[in-house]
Amino acid sequence: QVQLVESGGGLVQAGGSLRLSCAASGNIFSISAMGWYRQAPGKQRELVAHITNGGSTNYADSVKGRFTISRDNAKNTVYLQMNSLKPEDTAVYYCNSHGGLYAYWGQGTQVTVSS
């Protein structure tokens, strides 16, 4: 089992920045990659950014150049730095980890961007 706890969401004006954190605990050695997903009201959950244990990253086209995913292996924590936020970035953001046959999700953190 892996437990994921997100923090850092909130309300910000368009053009502002937020940094999300996701702390992993439990069977962290089973994790091969982690990512951030988001789900806006009435929409499907979508991948925002993903990072492997080797440090390879990929991003949704909608956030490229604005968001950066990183990890601190010593703290078992993944971050999502979000800059130049837009109202369409408003969603619940979920941390995800996966490895082998298993995937785990955090409880989600709300990000609201006002225009």
ChimeraX commands (.cxc) that place a marker at each C-alpha (Angstrom):
marker #1 position 0.00,0.00,0.00 radius 0.5
marker #1 position 1.05,3.53,-0.76 radius 0.5
marker #1 position -0.47,6.57,0.87 radius 0.5
marker #1 position -0.43,9.92,-0.93 radius 0.5
marker #1 position -1.20,13.24,0.72 radius 0.5
marker #1 position -1.56,16.37,-1.39 radius 0.5
marker #1 position -1.29,19.95,-0.25 radius 0.5
marker #1 position -0.90,23.41,-1.69 radius 0.5
marker #1 position -4.17,24.03,-3.48 radius 0.5
marker #1 position -6.14,27.22,-3.12 radius 0.5
marker #1 position -7.60,30.26,-4.79 radius 0.5
marker #1 position -5.41,32.39,-7.03 radius 0.5
marker #1 position -5.96,35.08,-9.63 radius 0.5
marker #1 position -5.27,34.44,-13.29 radius 0.5
marker #1 position -1.58,34.83,-14.01 radius 0.5
marker #1 position -0.63,33.74,-10.51 radius 0.5
marker #1 position 1.27,30.71,-9.26 radius 0.5
marker #1 position 0.75,27.79,-6.92 radius 0.5
marker #1 position 2.88,24.84,-5.91 radius 0.5
marker #1 position 1.28,21.51,-5.13 radius 0.5
marker #1 position 3.02,18.88,-3.03 radius 0.5
marker #1 position 2.37,15.16,-2.78 radius 0.5
marker #1 position 4.01,13.21,0.01 radius 0.5
marker #1 position 4.19,9.45,-0.39 radius 0.5
marker #1 position 4.46,6.95,2.42 radius 0.5
marker #1 position 4.10,3.22,2.89 radius 0.5
marker #1 position 5.52,0.85,0.29 radius 0.5
marker #1 position 7.32,3.59,-1.63 radius 0.5
marker #1 position 9.83,1.15,-3.09 radius 0.5
marker #1 position 7.05,-0.22,-5.26 radius 0.5
marker #1 position 6.58,3.14,-7.01 radius 0.5
marker #1 position 7.97,3.44,-10.52 radius 0.5
marker #1 position 6.41,6.75,-11.49 radius 0.5
marker #1 position 4.21,9.50,-10.13 radius 0.5
marker #1 position 1.96,12.04,-11.71 radius 0.5
marker #1 position -0.60,14.76,-11.29 radius 0.5
marker #1 position -4.07,14.52,-12.75 radius 0.5
marker #1 position -6.95,16.95,-12.61 radius 0.5
marker #1 position -10.70,16.81,-12.91 radius 0.5
marker #1 position -12.87,19.80,-13.62 radius 0.5
marker #1 position -16.63,19.72,-12.98 radius 0.5
marker #1 position -18.42,17.73,-15.66 radius 0.5
marker #1 position -15.17,16.59,-17.25 radius 0.5
marker #1 position -13.09,13.45,-17.20 radius 0.5
marker #1 position -9.96,13.18,-15.14 radius 0.5
marker #1 position -6.93,14.03,-17.27 radius 0.5
marker #1 position -3.19,13.69,-16.96 radius 0.5
marker #1 position -1.39,16.95,-16.23 radius 0.5
marker #1 position 2.21,15.84,-15.69 radius 0.5
marker #1 position 4.13,12.66,-15.06 radius 0.5
marker #1 position 7.62,11.84,-13.78 radius 0.5
marker #1 position 9.41,8.50,-13.67 radius 0.5
marker #1 position 11.91,7.31,-11.10 radius 0.5
marker #1 position 14.59,8.10,-13.66 radius 0.5
marker #1 position 13.42,11.68,-13.88 radius 0.5
marker #1 position 11.77,11.56,-17.30 radius 0.5
marker #1 position 8.82,13.91,-17.52 radius 0.5
marker #1 position 5.89,14.51,-19.80 radius 0.5
marker #1 position 3.13,17.10,-19.77 radius 0.5
marker #1 position -0.29,17.72,-21.18 radius 0.5
marker #1 position -0.10,20.13,-24.10 radius 0.5
marker #1 position -2.31,22.56,-22.24 radius 0.5
marker #1 position 0.24,23.07,-19.45 radius 0.5
marker #1 position 3.56,22.81,-21.30 radius 0.5
marker #1 position 5.76,25.78,-20.56 radius 0.5
marker #1 position 3.67,26.79,-17.54 radius 0.5
marker #1 position 3.79,23.79,-15.18 radius 0.5
marker #1 position 6.82,21.89,-13.92 radius 0.5
marker #1 position 6.80,18.54,-12.17 radius 0.5
marker #1 position 9.72,17.60,-9.93 radius 0.5
marker #1 position 10.53,15.17,-7.16 radius 0.5
marker #1 position 12.58,15.11,-3.99 radius 0.5
marker #1 position 13.49,11.48,-3.44 radius 0.5
marker #1 position 14.87,12.16,0.03 radius 0.5
marker #1 position 11.46,13.45,1.11 radius 0.5
marker #1 position 9.42,11.02,-1.03 radius 0.5
marker #1 position 7.61,14.06,-2.36 radius 0.5
marker #1 position 6.53,15.16,-5.81 radius 0.5
marker #1 position 5.80,18.78,-6.64 radius 0.5
marker #1 position 3.83,20.56,-9.31 radius 0.5
marker #1 position 4.85,24.15,-9.83 radius 0.5
marker #1 position 2.07,25.95,-11.67 radius 0.5
marker #1 position 2.77,29.35,-13.18 radius 0.5
marker #1 position 0.73,31.65,-15.40 radius 0.5
marker #1 position -2.43,30.02,-14.16 radius 0.5
marker #1 position -5.60,30.36,-16.22 radius 0.5
marker #1 position -9.25,30.02,-15.22 radius 0.5
marker #1 position -9.40,26.82,-17.26 radius 0.5
marker #1 position -6.84,25.30,-14.88 radius 0.5
marker #1 position -9.53,25.26,-12.20 radius 0.5
marker #1 position -10.03,21.67,-11.07 radius 0.5
marker #1 position -9.42,19.18,-8.31 radius 0.5
marker #1 position -5.82,18.02,-8.66 radius 0.5
marker #1 position -4.96,14.45,-7.74 radius 0.5
marker #1 position -1.61,12.86,-7.10 radius 0.5
marker #1 position -1.07,9.40,-8.51 radius 0.5
marker #1 position 1.59,6.78,-8.07 radius 0.5
marker #1 position 1.97,3.51,-9.90 radius 0.5
marker #1 position 4.29,0.55,-10.03 radius 0.5
marker #1 position 3.74,-3.01,-11.16 radius 0.5
marker #1 position 0.04,-3.82,-11.08 radius 0.5
marker #1 position -0.96,-1.14,-8.60 radius 0.5
marker #1 position -1.92,2.50,-8.76 radius 0.5
marker #1 position -2.78,4.77,-5.86 radius 0.5
marker #1 position -4.50,8.13,-5.60 radius 0.5
marker #1 position -4.43,10.98,-3.15 radius 0.5
marker #1 position -7.58,12.62,-1.85 radius 0.5
marker #1 position -7.28,15.61,-4.17 radius 0.5
marker #1 position -6.72,19.30,-3.64 radius 0.5
marker #1 position -8.84,22.08,-5.11 radius 0.5
marker #1 position -7.24,24.69,-7.34 radius 0.5
marker #1 position -9.42,27.63,-8.29 radius 0.5
marker #1 position -8.21,30.33,-10.67 radius 0.5
marker #1 position -10.30,33.49,-10.81 radius 0.5
marker #1 position -10.41,35.72,-13.87 radius 0.5
marker link #1:1,2 radius 0.2
marker link #1:2,3 radius 0.2
marker link #1:3,4 radius 0.2
marker link #1:4,5 radius 0.2
marker link #1:5,6 radius 0.2
marker link #1:6,7 radius 0.2
marker link #1:7,8 radius 0.2
marker link #1:8,9 radius 0.2
marker link #1:9,10 radius 0.2
marker link #1:10,11 radius 0.2
marker link #1:11,12 radius 0.2
marker link #1:12,13 radius 0.2
marker link #1:13,14 radius 0.2
marker link #1:14,15 radius 0.2
marker link #1:15,16 radius 0.2
marker link #1:16,17 radius 0.2
marker link #1:17,18 radius 0.2
marker link #1:18,19 radius 0.2
marker link #1:19,20 radius 0.2
marker link #1:20,21 radius 0.2
marker link #1:21,22 radius 0.2
marker link #1:22,23 radius 0.2
marker link #1:23,24 radius 0.2
marker link #1:24,25 radius 0.2
marker link #1:25,26 radius 0.2
marker link #1:26,27 radius 0.2
marker link #1:27,28 radius 0.2
marker link #1:28,29 radius 0.2
marker link #1:29,30 radius 0.2
marker link #1:30,31 radius 0.2
marker link #1:31,32 radius 0.2
marker link #1:32,33 radius 0.2
marker link #1:33,34 radius 0.2
marker link #1:34,35 radius 0.2
marker link #1:35,36 radius 0.2
marker link #1:36,37 radius 0.2
marker link #1:37,38 radius 0.2
marker link #1:38,39 radius 0.2
marker link #1:39,40 radius 0.2
marker link #1:40,41 radius 0.2
marker link #1:41,42 radius 0.2
marker link #1:42,43 radius 0.2
marker link #1:43,44 radius 0.2
marker link #1:44,45 radius 0.2
marker link #1:45,46 radius 0.2
marker link #1:46,47 radius 0.2
marker link #1:47,48 radius 0.2
marker link #1:48,49 radius 0.2
marker link #1:49,50 radius 0.2
marker link #1:50,51 radius 0.2
marker link #1:51,52 radius 0.2
marker link #1:52,53 radius 0.2
marker link #1:53,54 radius 0.2
marker link #1:54,55 radius 0.2
marker link #1:55,56 radius 0.2
marker link #1:56,57 radius 0.2
marker link #1:57,58 radius 0.2
marker link #1:58,59 radius 0.2
marker link #1:59,60 radius 0.2
marker link #1:60,61 radius 0.2
marker link #1:61,62 radius 0.2
marker link #1:62,63 radius 0.2
marker link #1:63,64 radius 0.2
marker link #1:64,65 radius 0.2
marker link #1:65,66 radius 0.2
marker link #1:66,67 radius 0.2
marker link #1:67,68 radius 0.2
marker link #1:68,69 radius 0.2
marker link #1:69,70 radius 0.2
marker link #1:70,71 radius 0.2
marker link #1:71,72 radius 0.2
marker link #1:72,73 radius 0.2
marker link #1:73,74 radius 0.2
marker link #1:74,75 radius 0.2
marker link #1:75,76 radius 0.2
marker link #1:76,77 radius 0.2
marker link #1:77,78 radius 0.2
marker link #1:78,79 radius 0.2
marker link #1:79,80 radius 0.2
marker link #1:80,81 radius 0.2
marker link #1:81,82 radius 0.2
marker link #1:82,83 radius 0.2
marker link #1:83,84 radius 0.2
marker link #1:84,85 radius 0.2
marker link #1:85,86 radius 0.2
marker link #1:86,87 radius 0.2
marker link #1:87,88 radius 0.2
marker link #1:88,89 radius 0.2
marker link #1:89,90 radius 0.2
marker link #1:90,91 radius 0.2
marker link #1:91,92 radius 0.2
marker link #1:92,93 radius 0.2
marker link #1:93,94 radius 0.2
marker link #1:94,95 radius 0.2
marker link #1:95,96 radius 0.2
marker link #1:96,97 radius 0.2
marker link #1:97,98 radius 0.2
marker link #1:98,99 radius 0.2
marker link #1:99,100 radius 0.2
marker link #1:100,101 radius 0.2
marker link #1:101,102 radius 0.2
marker link #1:102,103 radius 0.2
marker link #1:103,104 radius 0.2
marker link #1:104,105 radius 0.2
marker link #1:105,106 radius 0.2
marker link #1:106,107 radius 0.2
marker link #1:107,108 radius 0.2
marker link #1:108,109 radius 0.2
marker link #1:109,110 radius 0.2
marker link #1:110,111 radius 0.2
marker link #1:111,112 radius 0.2
marker link #1:112,113 radius 0.2
marker link #1:113,114 radius 0.2
marker link #1:114,115 radius 0.2
view
